[in-house]
């Protein structure tokens, strides 16, 4: 599946199944016109960026620095720093860049986005 098709499918899941937290979303493009990442805007003025590369790299990044000074991100960048995690290179930044634990996010993008948005919704509903 092309990246542009994947982003559109994920956007549809986000805005139809997670309306309680997602205000809107859009595919962001590189200067060369290639789909770069999907940005989802949440009702609390934070945003989630979802990135997939054709080489299999991914990132689900919830940026809350303007609302609570926190970030949450599942990604599979093979940082040497996290090589001892059982799920390496998959890992989860839990609140900050330096608080990192194993990642249990699904390898299927459609399931993974649902997992991540359920996580976001549960955090927002606790506030």
Backbone as JSON Lines, residues from 0, in Angstrom:
{"i":0,"aa":"X","n":[0.84,-1.18,0.0],"ca":[0.0,0.0,0.0],"c":[0.89,1.25,0.0]}
{"i":1,"aa":"X","n":[0.55,2.2,-0.83],"ca":[1.3,3.45,-0.89],"c":[1.12,4.22,0.41]}
{"i":2,"aa":"X","n":[2.13,5.03,0.74],"ca":[2.07,5.83,1.97],"c":[0.87,6.76,1.96]}
{"i":3,"aa":"X","n":[0.59,7.38,0.83],"ca":[-0.55,8.31,0.76],"c":[-1.86,7.58,1.05]}
{"i":4,"aa":"X","n":[-2.01,6.36,0.53],"ca":[-3.22,5.58,0.78],"c":[-3.32,5.19,2.26]}
{"i":5,"aa":"X","n":[-2.17,4.8,2.83],"ca":[-2.14,4.43,4.24],"c":[-2.54,5.61,5.12]}
{"i":6,"aa":"X","n":[-1.98,6.79,4.85],"ca":[-2.33,7.97,5.64],"c":[-3.81,8.3,5.53]}
{"i":7,"aa":"X","n":[-4.37,8.19,4.34],"ca":[-5.8,8.48,4.16],"c":[-6.65,7.46,4.91]}
{"i":8,"aa":"X","n":[-6.25,6.2,4.9],"ca":[-6.99,5.17,5.63],"c":[-6.93,5.42,7.14]}
{"i":9,"aa":"X","n":[-5.74,5.75,7.64],"ca":[-5.58,6.03,9.07],"c":[-6.36,7.29,9.46]}
{"i":10,"aa":"X","n":[-6.33,8.3,8.61],"ca":[-7.09,9.52,8.88],"c":[-8.58,9.21,8.99]}
{"i":11,"aa":"X","n":[-9.07,8.37,8.1],"ca":[-10.48,7.99,8.15],"c":[-10.82,7.28,9.46]}
{"i":12,"aa":"X","n":[-9.96,6.37,9.89],"ca":[-10.16,5.67,11.18],"c":[-10.2,6.69,12.31]}
{"i":13,"aa":"X","n":[-9.24,7.61,12.31],"ca":[-9.13,8.59,13.4],"c":[-10.36,9.48,13.5]}
{"i":14,"aa":"X","n":[-10.78,10.06,12.38],"ca":[-11.89,11.01,12.45],"c":[-13.26,10.34,12.57]}
{"i":15,"aa":"X","n":[-13.37,9.09,12.15],"ca":[-14.67,8.42,12.27],"c":[-14.82,7.66,13.59]}
{"i":16,"aa":"X","n":[-13.75,7.03,14.06],"ca":[-13.85,6.21,15.27],"c":[-13.44,6.94,16.55]}
{"i":17,"aa":"X","n":[-12.76,8.06,16.42],"ca":[-12.23,8.76,17.61],"c":[-12.64,10.24,17.62]}
{"i":18,"aa":"X","n":[-13.89,10.5,17.2],"ca":[-14.4,11.88,17.15],"c":[-14.39,12.56,18.5]}
{"i":19,"aa":"X","n":[-14.42,11.77,19.55],"ca":[-14.46,12.33,20.9],"c":[-13.17,13.09,21.23]}
{"i":20,"aa":"X","n":[-12.05,12.73,20.57],"ca":[-10.79,13.43,20.84],"c":[-10.19,14.11,19.61]}
{"i":21,"aa":"X","n":[-10.53,13.64,18.41],"ca":[-9.93,14.17,17.19],"c":[-10.81,15.26,16.59]}
{"i":22,"aa":"X","n":[-10.22,16.44,16.45],"ca":[-10.93,17.57,15.85],"c":[-10.84,17.51,14.33]}
{"i":23,"aa":"X","n":[-9.63,17.24,13.82],"ca":[-9.42,17.16,12.37],"c":[-8.05,16.55,12.11]}
{"i":24,"aa":"X","n":[-7.72,16.4,10.85],"ca":[-6.42,15.86,10.49],"c":[-6.1,16.18,9.05]}
{"i":25,"aa":"X","n":[-4.81,16.04,8.72],"ca":[-4.4,16.29,7.35],"c":[-3.08,15.58,7.07]}
{"i":26,"aa":"X","n":[-2.9,15.24,5.8],"ca":[-1.62,14.69,5.36],"c":[-0.71,15.87,5.07]}
{"i":27,"aa":"X","n":[0.49,15.84,5.64],"ca":[1.49,16.88,5.37],"c":[2.45,16.35,4.31]}
{"i":28,"aa":"X","n":[2.87,17.22,3.41],"ca":[3.69,16.81,2.28],"c":[5.07,17.46,2.34]}
{"i":29,"aa":"X","n":[6.07,16.75,1.81],"ca":[7.42,17.29,1.71],"c":[7.46,18.34,0.6]}
{"i":30,"aa":"X","n":[8.58,19.05,0.51],"ca":[8.72,20.06,-0.54],"c":[8.64,19.45,-1.94]}
{"i":31,"aa":"X","n":[8.99,18.17,-2.05],"ca":[8.93,17.51,-3.36],"c":[7.54,16.96,-3.67]}
{"i":32,"aa":"X","n":[6.59,17.16,-2.73],"ca":[5.22,16.73,-2.98],"c":[4.9,15.32,-2.52]}
{"i":33,"aa":"X","n":[5.85,14.67,-1.85],"ca":[5.62,13.32,-1.33],"c":[4.89,13.41,0.01]}
{"i":34,"aa":"X","n":[3.98,12.46,0.3],"ca":[3.33,12.46,1.62],"c":[4.38,12.21,2.7]}
{"i":35,"aa":"X","n":[4.46,13.1,3.67],"ca":[5.5,13.05,4.69],"c":[4.99,12.41,5.97]}
{"i":36,"aa":"X","n":[3.87,12.93,6.49],"ca":[3.28,12.37,7.7],"c":[1.83,12.81,7.8]}
{"i":37,"aa":"X","n":[1.13,12.15,8.69],"ca":[-0.26,12.48,8.97],"c":[-0.29,13.24,10.29]}
{"i":38,"aa":"X","n":[-0.97,14.36,10.3],"ca":[-1.12,15.12,11.55],"c":[-2.59,15.12,11.96]}
{"i":39,"aa":"X","n":[-2.84,14.74,13.2],"ca":[-4.16,14.74,13.78],"c":[-4.22,15.83,14.85]}
{"i":40,"aa":"X","n":[-5.25,16.66,14.81],"ca":[-5.42,17.73,15.78],"c":[-6.45,17.3,16.82]}
{"i":41,"aa":"X","n":[-6.06,17.37,18.08],"ca":[-6.94,16.95,19.17],"c":[-7.63,18.16,19.78]}
{"i":42,"aa":"X","n":[-8.74,17.9,20.46],"ca":[-9.54,18.96,21.04],"c":[-8.84,19.71,22.17]}
{"i":43,"aa":"X","n":[-7.8,19.15,22.75],"ca":[-7.08,19.83,23.84],"c":[-5.94,20.71,23.34]}
{"i":44,"aa":"X","n":[-5.9,20.95,22.03],"ca":[-4.86,21.76,21.38],"c":[-3.51,21.06,21.28]}
{"i":45,"aa":"X","n":[-3.49,19.75,21.46],"ca":[-2.27,18.98,21.19],"c":[-2.43,18.36,19.8]}
{"i":46,"aa":"X","n":[-1.41,17.65,19.35],"ca":[-1.5,16.99,18.05],"c":[-0.75,15.67,18.08]}
{"i":47,"aa":"X","n":[-1.12,14.81,17.15],"ca":[-0.47,13.51,16.96],"c":[0.06,13.48,15.53]}
{"i":48,"aa":"X","n":[1.34,13.17,15.41],"ca":[1.95,12.96,14.09],"c":[2.18,11.47,13.91]}
{"i":49,"aa":"X","n":[1.78,10.95,12.76],"ca":[1.99,9.54,12.43],"c":[2.84,9.51,11.16]}
{"i":50,"aa":"X","n":[3.94,8.79,11.25],"ca":[4.9,8.74,10.15],"c":[5.19,7.29,9.78]}
{"i":51,"aa":"X","n":[5.2,7.02,8.49],"ca":[5.61,5.72,7.95],"c":[6.56,5.95,6.79]}
{"i":52,"aa":"X","n":[7.64,5.17,6.73],"ca":[8.54,5.24,5.58],"c":[8.37,3.97,4.75]}
{"i":53,"aa":"X","n":[8.8,4.05,3.51],"ca":[8.71,2.87,2.65],"c":[9.67,1.78,3.12]}
{"i":54,"aa":"X","n":[10.62,2.13,3.97],"ca":[11.57,1.15,4.5],"c":[11.11,0.51,5.82]}
{"i":55,"aa":"X","n":[9.92,0.86,6.25],"ca":[9.38,0.23,7.46],"c":[9.57,1.0,8.75]}
{"i":56,"aa":"X","n":[10.16,2.17,8.69],"ca":[10.27,3.0,9.89],"c":[8.9,3.6,10.18]}
{"i":57,"aa":"X","n":[8.6,3.78,11.48],"ca":[7.33,4.4,11.84],"c":[7.49,5.19,13.13]}
{"i":58,"aa":"X","n":[6.52,6.06,13.36],"ca":[6.46,6.83,14.59],"c":[5.02,7.26,14.82]}
{"i":59,"aa":"X","n":[4.56,7.07,16.04],"ca":[3.27,7.59,16.5],"c":[3.63,8.56,17.62]}
{"i":60,"aa":"X","n":[3.56,9.85,17.35],"ca":[4.07,10.86,18.27],"c":[2.94,11.79,18.71]}
{"i":61,"aa":"X","n":[2.63,11.77,20.01],"ca":[1.62,12.67,20.57],"c":[2.36,13.8,21.25]}
{"i":62,"aa":"X","n":[2.27,14.98,20.71],"ca":[2.99,16.13,21.22],"c":[2.07,16.96,22.12]}
{"i":63,"aa":"X","n":[2.37,16.92,23.42],"ca":[1.57,17.67,24.4],"c":[2.43,18.72,25.09]}
{"i":64,"aa":"X","n":[3.52,19.12,24.46],"ca":[4.42,20.08,25.1],"c":[3.75,21.41,25.39]}
{"i":65,"aa":"X","n":[2.76,21.8,24.6],"ca":[2.07,23.07,24.84],"c":[0.94,22.94,25.86]}
{"i":66,"aa":"X","n":[0.51,21.72,26.15],"ca":[-0.6,21.55,27.09],"c":[-0.15,21.0,28.44]}
{"i":67,"aa":"X","n":[0.77,20.03,28.44],"ca":[1.21,19.43,29.7],"c":[2.72,19.19,29.76]}
{"i":68,"aa":"X","n":[3.43,19.69,28.76],"ca":[4.88,19.52,28.65],"c":[5.29,18.04,28.59]}
{"i":69,"aa":"X","n":[4.48,17.23,27.9],"ca":[4.78,15.8,27.76],"c":[4.75,15.4,26.29]}
{"i":70,"aa":"X","n":[5.45,14.32,26.0],"ca":[5.35,13.68,24.69],"c":[5.18,12.18,24.92]}
{"i":71,"aa":"X","n":[4.48,11.55,24.02],"ca":[4.3,10.09,24.03],"c":[4.58,9.63,22.61]}
{"i":72,"aa":"X","n":[5.49,8.66,22.47],"ca":[5.82,8.23,21.1],"c":[6.24,6.76,21.06]}
{"i":73,"aa":"X","n":[5.57,6.03,20.19],"ca":[6.02,4.69,19.81],"c":[6.81,4.86,18.53]}
{"i":74,"aa":"X","n":[8.0,4.29,18.46],"ca":[8.74,4.3,17.2],"c":[9.7,3.12,17.17]}
{"i":75,"aa":"X","n":[10.29,2.92,16.0],"ca":[11.23,1.8,15.84],"c":[12.59,2.26,15.33]}
{"i":76,"aa":"X","n":[12.95,3.49,15.67],"ca":[14.3,3.95,15.34],"c":[15.28,3.18,16.22]}
{"i":77,"aa":"X","n":[16.3,2.56,15.64],"ca":[17.19,1.67,16.4],"c":[18.25,2.43,17.22]}
{"i":78,"aa":"X","n":[17.79,3.22,18.17],"ca":[18.71,3.97,19.03],"c":[19.52,3.01,19.89]}
{"i":79,"aa":"X","n":[20.81,3.11,19.83],"ca":[21.71,2.27,20.62],"c":[21.39,2.35,22.11]}
{"i":80,"aa":"X","n":[20.93,3.51,22.54],"ca":[20.62,3.77,23.95],"c":[19.55,2.8,24.49]}
{"i":81,"aa":"X","n":[18.65,2.33,23.63],"ca":[17.54,1.49,24.08],"c":[17.72,0.03,23.65]}
{"i":82,"aa":"X","n":[18.94,-0.37,23.3],"ca":[19.17,-1.72,22.75],"c":[18.87,-2.85,23.74]}
{"i":83,"aa":"X","n":[18.81,-2.57,25.02],"ca":[18.53,-3.62,26.0],"c":[17.04,-3.87,26.23]}
{"i":84,"aa":"X","n":[16.19,-3.08,25.61],"ca":[14.75,-3.31,25.74],"c":[14.37,-4.6,25.01]}
{"i":85,"aa":"X","n":[13.49,-5.39,25.59],"ca":[13.1,-6.65,24.94],"c":[12.45,-6.47,23.57]}
{"i":86,"aa":"X","n":[11.85,-5.32,23.32],"ca":[11.17,-5.08,22.04],"c":[12.03,-4.3,21.05]}
{"i":87,"aa":"X","n":[13.3,-4.07,21.37],"ca":[14.2,-3.29,20.51],"c":[14.13,-3.79,19.06]}
{"i":88,"aa":"X","n":[14.03,-2.93,18.07],"ca":[14.16,-1.47,18.14],"c":[12.86,-0.74,18.51]}
{"i":89,"aa":"X","n":[11.74,-1.47,18.63],"ca":[10.49,-0.83,19.04],"c":[10.63,-0.33,20.47]}
{"i":90,"aa":"X","n":[10.15,0.9,20.73],"ca":[10.19,1.43,22.08],"c":[9.13,2.52,22.22]}
{"i":91,"aa":"X","n":[8.86,2.91,23.46],"ca":[7.82,3.89,23.77],"c":[8.37,4.96,24.68]}
{"i":92,"aa":"X","n":[8.29,6.21,24.23],"ca":[8.67,7.36,25.04],"c":[7.44,7.72,25.87]}
{"i":93,"aa":"X","n":[7.51,7.49,27.16],"ca":[6.35,7.62,28.03],"c":[6.39,8.92,28.83]}
{"i":94,"aa":"X","n":[6.02,10.01,28.17],"ca":[5.97,11.3,28.83],"c":[7.13,12.22,28.5]}
{"i":95,"aa":"X","n":[8.28,11.64,28.15],"ca":[9.44,12.47,27.8],"c":[10.36,11.68,26.86]}
{"i":96,"aa":"X","n":[11.32,12.4,26.28],"ca":[12.28,11.76,25.38],"c":[13.13,10.71,26.11]}
{"i":97,"aa":"X","n":[13.39,10.94,27.4],"ca":[14.3,10.07,28.14],"c":[13.63,8.99,28.98]}
{"i":98,"aa":"X","n":[12.31,9.02,29.09],"ca":[11.59,7.96,29.81],"c":[11.1,6.97,28.76]}
{"i":99,"aa":"X","n":[11.84,5.87,28.61],"ca":[11.58,4.93,27.52],"c":[11.37,3.53,28.08]}
{"i":100,"aa":"X","n":[10.34,2.87,27.57],"ca":[10.01,1.5,27.96],"c":[9.74,0.69,26.69]}
{"i":101,"aa":"X","n":[9.52,-0.6,26.87],"ca":[9.18,-1.47,25.74],"c":[7.88,-1.01,25.08]}
{"i":102,"aa":"X","n":[7.78,-1.29,23.8],"ca":[6.58,-0.92,23.04],"c":[5.78,-2.16,22.69]}
{"i":103,"aa":"X","n":[4.48,-2.09,22.95],"ca":[3.6,-3.21,22.61],"c":[2.69,-2.86,21.44]}
{"i":104,"aa":"X","n":[3.02,-1.79,20.72],"ca":[2.14,-1.36,19.63],"c":[2.16,-2.41,18.51]}
{"i":105,"aa":"X","n":[1.0,-2.62,17.92],"ca":[0.85,-3.63,16.88],"c":[1.65,-3.25,15.64]}
{"i":106,"aa":"X","n":[2.08,-4.25,14.88],"ca":[2.8,-4.01,13.63],"c":[1.87,-3.63,12.49]}
{"i":107,"aa":"X","n":[0.58,-3.93,12.62],"ca":[-0.41,-3.56,11.62],"c":[-0.79,-2.09,11.85]}
{"i":108,"aa":"X","n":[-0.57,-1.2,10.87],"ca":[-0.84,0.23,11.08],"c":[-2.27,0.55,11.49]}
{"i":109,"aa":"X","n":[-3.25,-0.17,10.95],"ca":[-4.64,0.12,11.3],"c":[-4.92,-0.25,12.76]}
{"i":110,"aa":"X","n":[-4.38,-1.36,13.22],"ca":[-4.54,-1.74,14.62],"c":[-3.72,-0.83,15.53]}
{"i":111,"aa":"X","n":[-2.53,-0.48,15.08],"ca":[-1.64,0.37,15.88],"c":[-2.25,1.75,16.11]}
{"i":112,"aa":"X","n":[-2.84,2.34,15.09],"ca":[-3.42,3.67,15.28],"c":[-4.6,3.59,16.25]}
{"i":113,"aa":"X","n":[-5.36,2.53,16.18],"ca":[-6.46,2.37,17.15],"c":[-5.91,2.24,18.57]}
{"i":114,"aa":"X","n":[-4.86,1.46,18.74],"ca":[-4.24,1.33,20.06],"c":[-3.77,2.68,20.57]}
{"i":115,"aa":"X","n":[-3.08,3.42,19.72],"ca":[-2.5,4.69,20.15],"c":[-3.58,5.72,20.46]}
{"i":116,"aa":"X","n":[-4.62,5.76,19.65],"ca":[-5.7,6.72,19.9],"c":[-6.52,6.33,21.12]}
{"i":117,"aa":"X","n":[-6.66,5.05,21.4],"ca":[-7.31,4.62,22.66],"c":[-6.48,5.07,23.86]}
{"i":118,"aa":"X","n":[-5.16,4.95,23.74],"ca":[-4.26,5.42,24.79],"c":[-4.45,6.94,25.01]}
{"i":119,"aa":"X","n":[-4.47,7.7,23.92],"ca":[-4.66,9.15,24.02],"c":[-6.01,9.49,24.65]}
{"i":120,"aa":"X","n":[-7.05,8.81,24.2],"ca":[-8.38,9.07,24.75],"c":[-8.43,8.78,26.24]}
{"i":121,"aa":"X","n":[-7.82,7.69,26.66],"ca":[-7.85,7.35,28.09],"c":[-7.09,8.39,28.91]}
{"i":122,"aa":"X","n":[-6.0,8.91,28.39],"ca":[-5.23,9.98,29.08],"c":[-6.07,11.24,29.18]}
{"i":123,"aa":"X","n":[-6.71,11.62,28.09],"ca":[-7.5,12.86,28.07],"c":[-8.73,12.77,28.97]}
{"i":124,"aa":"X","n":[-9.34,11.61,29.03],"ca":[-10.54,11.45,29.84],"c":[-10.22,11.45,31.34]}
{"i":125,"aa":"X","n":[-8.96,11.16,31.69],"ca":[-8.54,11.2,33.1],"c":[-8.31,12.63,33.58]}
{"i":126,"aa":"X","n":[-8.14,13.55,32.65],"ca":[-7.82,14.95,33.03],"c":[-9.06,15.74,33.37]}
